[in-house]
Amino acid sequence: MTLYFLHPESYNVTWKGRAYYIFFLWLVFLEIALNWGKIKAKVNALKSKRFLASAIAAFLPIIYILIIDFLGIGKIIIDSFPKYYGMSFWAESMPLAIEYIVLAALFSLTAALTYGVEGLRHFTLSISLLSAIGLIFLVDNLYPYGEFTPFQILAPATTMLASEILSLMGYRAEVKGQSYGAVVMKVWRDGDKASFGIAWPCSGVESLIIYSVVTALFLKDSSFSRKQKILYFLVGAIITYIINALRIAKIFIIAVEYGVTSPEVRRFHDYYGPLCSVTWIAAYQLIMVITQLLLEKMRSKNA
């Protein structure tokens, strides 16, 4: 709530924004619902040392946010960070990357103090989401324009799939060359054209990372058989990959229609594109929960 009151506009942005916190809360509620009755608080008395430690830990995120905002720490971080290619964008988003990582650590601390180390495992999905987002932002800030090769490996293949999708829709698409570390694709239709360098965040590699971490942790504690776990993971991964290719295709369609530098392109790149992927990832966890409940119900009927 403190972050929303201080920076409400940042919740309108997914990539290098705070919209992911909404999905973090969704996962927390999902974890509580799934583990209802299993989560046992270790705090037995209001005057106990554990209660005092838990209360202090619960306020640490607010204290951290206020220190960063009002004591100029955020500006110090920005000023101390190098300006790649003469641009300050990555430096300006470094406080946010650190924020995600710090808040993930503080949430883990609060959960561990309140519910014990054993209880902490009930919140691994939400904690992993925050940690993954922070690390993804951090890597992109340190290695911009697709320079982080391990993540950039998937970008050309996803871009080629997007070009095939665009060709089926009547566009001319060409994947050729590089801009810094990003693969370049050009698209034409009816005299209008668009060209972008596609780095790994633009190709949806970040959503594959988030999907892999969150889904693997969910399946680890599920009642599915090993074969079912592998099947569910692969099906979800394939759909996530296809969504990523569709994201690339869609941003080129928007760019051809409205222009490469149009607000519509920026809005889709920063908000709607990543939102599509993370919405699917969150929804897929719910789909697996419902499937698991239905299978358990069928087993109980047949028993």
N, C-alpha and C positions, 0 to 999 in steps of 0.2 A: 504493500500500500504506500509506503514511504517513497519508493521509486516512482510509482505512478503519479503521485502528487508533485514530485520534483520534475519528472520528465514524461508527461503524458504522451507527447508526440512520438517518443521512442517505441511505444507499444503499437504504433501504426506501421512499424518496419520489422520484417522478419530477419533478413540478412543484415548483420551488423546492427541489430535492434534488439528490443526486449520482448517481442511477441512470443518468443519461446518460453517465457515465464508462465504464460497462460497454459501451455501444454505441460509444463512442469507441475502446476497445480492439478491439472486433470489427472496426471499419472499418480500424484500423491493420493487423491481421492479414490482412484482405482485400486491402488495398493491397500488402502485402508479397508475398502469394501471387500476385497479378495481375502484379506487376512483378519477380518472381523472376528474377534474372539481369540485370536492367536497372539495379538499384540498385547503384551502385559507391561504396564508401567512399573519401573523399578523404584519410583518415588513413593515411599510409604508414609512420610510425614512432612508437613509443610516446613518444619524447622530443621529438617535433616540437611546434611552437607550436600547430598545429591540433588535435593530440590533447589538449594541455593545455586549450585553449579549449573543446573539446567536452566534456571531463570536468567542467570548471567549470560549463558550461551545463547539463549533465545533473543536477547537484546543486542548481541554482538553484530548481527547484520545491519541493524539500524545505525549503530554507532559507526560501523565501517562506512556506510553510505554517506552519513553526515560529515565524516572526516574527509572523505574524498571530495565531496561537493563544496564544503564551506571552508576548508583549510588549504585549498589550492593544491592538494596532492595530485589530483587528476591532471592539472596543468603541468606539474613537474614531470609526470610520466610522459605526457605528450612532448614536452620540450626536450626530454632526454632521449627520445626515440628518433632514429635516423629517418630522414625524408627520402624515400625511394623514388627515383625518377623525377626528383624535384617536386613531388606531391606529398601533402601532409595527411591524406586520407587514412592511410594505415596507422600512422602515429596517433591520429585523433580517435581511432577505434580501439587502441590498445587498453585504455582504462576499462572499457566494456568487456574485453576478453578476460582481463584479470578479475573483474567483478564476478563473472560467471564462475570462475574457478574458486574464488574466495567464498562466495555464497554456497557453492556445493560443499566445500570443506566445513563451513560453519553449520550448515544443515545436518551434515553427517555427525558433527560433534554434538549438536543438540539432540538428535535422535539416539545416539549412543548413550548419552548421559540419562535421557528420559526412559529409554526402553532397554538399555543394555546392549552389549555388542551383538548378542543373538538377535535382539529386536531390530538391529540396524539392517539386517539382511532383508527385512520386509520392505525397505525403501530403496532398494538398489536400482530400480528402474528410474525413478525420478532423480536420484543422485547422479546416476550415469548420464542421463540426458543433459543436466547442467554441466557436468564435467566435460562431456564430449563437445558441447557447443563452445565452451570456453577454449578448449584445446584447438578446435577447428579454426576459430577466430584468430587464436594466437599464431598458428602455423601460417595462415594466410597473411597476417600482418608481418611476419618475419620473412616469408618467401612469397611476395606478391606476383601477380600475373602468371600463375601456374608454374613458378620456379621450383616448387617442391615436387620433384620427379615421382616419388612413390605414389602420390595422389593423382598426378597428372597423367599417369599411364592409361587410365580408363577414358580420359576425355576424348581422344581421337575416335575411339570405337563408338562412343555415345553420339558424337557429332556426326559420324557417318550414318548411323541409324536415323538421326534427325533429318539428315539430307535426303534419305530415301523416303521418309514420311512426307517431306515437303514436295518431293518429285511426284509422289502419288496424288498430291493435292493440286498439281498443275504449276508448281513453282520450278524455276531452274535453280539448282543448288550446286555449289562447287566447294569442296574442302581442299584447300591448297595453301601451303606455307605456314609460317609461324609469326606471331608478333610477341617478342620477348619469349616467354615459355608457353604461350597460349596458341592453340591451333586455330587457324583462320578459316571461316566459312563465309562465302558470298552467296546471296540469294537475289534473284531477279523475278519480276513479273510485271507485264504491261508497262515496261519502261521505268518502273520504280525498282530500286535496289537497296540492299542493306548488307553491311559487312561488319562482323564482330570477331574479335579474338576470344576464344572460349577457353577459359582456365578451368581448373577442376571444380571450384565452387559453382561456376555457371553451368557445368555439365551435371551437377547433382551428386558429385562424389560425397559431399558432406551429408546428404540424406542417406546414402548407402552406409556410411559409417554409423550414423545415428540408428538406422534400421538394424544393422548388424549387432550393435551393442545392446540396444533395448530388447530386441526380439530374442537374442541368445540368452539373456538373463531371464526373460519371461519363460522361455521354453525349459530352461534348466530346472525350474521349480514346478513345472506343470506335470500333470499325470499322464501325458501322452507317452506312447511307446517311443523307442529310439527312432524307428522308421518314420513314425508320424511327425516327430520333431524335425527330422531332416526334410521331410516333404513340405511341412508348413514353412520352414525357413526358406527353402528354395523357391517355393511359389511366391512368397512375399517379396523375396529379393528380385525375382524376375519382374514382378509388377512394379516394384520401386524403380528398377532400371528403365522400364518402358515409360513410366511417368517422367523420369528425368529427360529422356529423349523428346517426349512431347513438350516438355518445358522449353527446351531449346527451339523446337519448331515453332512454338507459339510466340516466343519473343521475336523471332524473325518475321513472322506474319504481322505482328504489331508494328515492327520497325519499318517494314515495307509500306504499310498503310499510313502510318503517322510520322515516320522519320526516325532516324537512329537516335537523335538527341531529344526526342519528345518526352513529355512527362509520363505518357502512357507506357513507354518502354521502361523508364526508371521505376515506375510503380510496380510493374510486373516483375522486374528483376529483383527489387528489394523486398517486395511483400508477397504478391500473389504466387509467384513461382515457388519459392521455398515453402509457402503456406500449403500449397497443394501436396507437396511431398510429406511434410510433417503431419498434416491432417490424415493422410493415408496411413502413415506409420502408427499414429494414435488409434485410428479406427481399426487397424488390423489386430492390434492387441485385444481390443474389445471383441472382434470377430472370433479370435481364438478362445477368449474367455467363455463366450456363449457356446461355442462348439464343444468346449471341455465340459460345460455344465450339461449340455444335451447328451453327450456320450455317457456321462456318469449316471444320468437319469435313465438312459436306455439299459445300462448294465444292471442297475438296481431292479428294473422291471423284469429283466431276464433271469435274475438270480433266484 
